[in-house]
Amino acid sequence: MKIHNFSAGPCILPEEVLKKASESILNFNNDHLSLIEISHRSKSFVAVMEKARSLSLELLGLENKGYKALFLQGGASLEFLMVAYNLLNKKAAYLNTGTWSDKAIKEAKIFGEMDEVASSKDKNYAYIPKEYLIPEDADYFHCTSNNTIVGTQMKEFPKTEVPVVCDMSSDIFSRQLDFEKFDLIYAGAQKNMGPAGATLVIIKEAILGKVERQIPSMLNYQVHIDKESMFNTPSVFAIYVSMLTLQWLKDLGGIEFIEEVNNKKAALLYNEIDRNPLFKGVVAKEDRSTMNATFVLTDEKLQEKFNTMWAAAGISGINGHRSVGGYRASMYNALPLYSVQALVDVMQELENSQSSPS
Ligand SMILES: *Cc1c(COP(=O)(O)O)cnc(C)c1O
């Protein structure tokens, strides 16, 4: 049976990418060696690293604009700390739009003054705050483009003179943005790129070198830039799979193409959530995420029945985050439109089973 994988992360990857990735475990590049048993400094792997870095910049339209792409380890969670370590001198401004922002704030507080410019914590993060001021004397402004857990997404980004840092873990490469407005972007690979174990960091080199403190080598962006993302052994497999996914995306037509598909998928599901009287959305409509759609049943008594129905239809991974409950359908780049249709069909079946006398 075809499984429709709506997992929030780690999540669905393109089938052709998984095929190539599995071949590379046995025979990489037709060298009759495994990708994971050769030196990361071998010609074959250095080429993979270079390709992964250049494709990242190319897809975002950031080539030759002073940006560097790095593939680091430690997940987005280590970036919460690294960003502050490398950029926070005195004061940082953070927008709190969810659990991930909250965690980033907690780490940054270790290094300096925290100005939480706005927060939607009061309403369980069910909206994106819009009116706030970013102090001109902040070292940088940090935001999270997509709240993976609750399902909100920033549609607008503030205009500010201070450097902008963005955690794009769960919507990078999913939509077109003016990426030049950002000075540092980071994303764990496991939501739209590849397996867990690699973190993509896109950084404008000019923002570095402004803090007084000594930075340990492994946490120092400049060290990783100077060593071309090979300061130590990188996560070779995760980077290879990420590279394949980025190549897959480029061949399809890049972000411009996939954004249209993503908008179609999101529209299909949200229209059903709004139309079907048995379901309702969880977050403010204007802030709904195209990546993670959250919804609940209007009648909790139908839960068991609905759960049985979607599982029987081969749908997987739509239980909501343990902190939110309800349902969350994650529709990352590799999820096909027909998988969303399969979910919508089940929602309609549930509705029909209620209205017909049995
Ligand atoms: C998943 C996620 C994280 C955490 O990523 P790790 O790689 O597990 O550290 C951080 N931010 C956002 C927005 C996420 O979705």
The ligand as an SDF file (V2000), in Angstrom:
LIG
                    3D

 15 15  0  0  0  0  0  0  0  0999 V2000
   12.5690   21.0680   14.2240 C   0  0  0  0  0  0  0  0  0  0  0  0
   12.8810   22.4840   14.4560 C   0  0  0  0  0  0  0  0  0  0  0  0
   13.9690   22.8900   15.2520 C   0  0  0  0  0  0  0  0  0  0  0  0
   14.8690   21.9040   15.9720 C   0  0  0  0  0  0  0  0  0  0  0  0
   15.7040   21.3010   15.0710 O   0  0  0  0  0  0  0  0  0  0  0  0
   16.8210   20.2440   15.5590 P   0  0  0  0  0  0  0  0  0  0  0  0
   17.5520   20.0260   14.2670 O   0  0  0  0  0  0  0  0  0  0  0  0
   16.1030   19.0390   16.0650 O   0  0  0  0  0  0  0  0  0  0  0  0
   17.6550   20.8920   16.5860 O   0  0  0  0  0  0  0  0  0  0  0  0
   14.2150   24.2270   15.3900 C   0  0  0  0  0  0  0  0  0  0  0  0
   13.4320   25.1420   14.7990 N   0  0  0  0  0  0  0  0  0  0  0  0
   12.3690   24.8030   14.0420 C   0  0  0  0  0  0  0  0  0  0  0  0
   11.5370   25.8640   13.4160 C   0  0  0  0  0  0  0  0  0  0  0  0
   12.0620   23.4650   13.8530 C   0  0  0  0  0  0  0  0  0  0  0  0
   11.0010   23.1230   13.1050 O   0  0  0  0  0  0  0  0  0  0  0  0
  1  2  1  0
  2  3  1  0
  2 14  2  0
  3  4  1  0
  3 10  2  0
  4  5  1  0
  5  6  1  0
  6  7  2  0
  6  8  1  0
  6  9  1  0
 10 11  1  0
 11 12  2  0
 12 13  1  0
 12 14  1  0
 14 15  1  0
M  END
$$$$
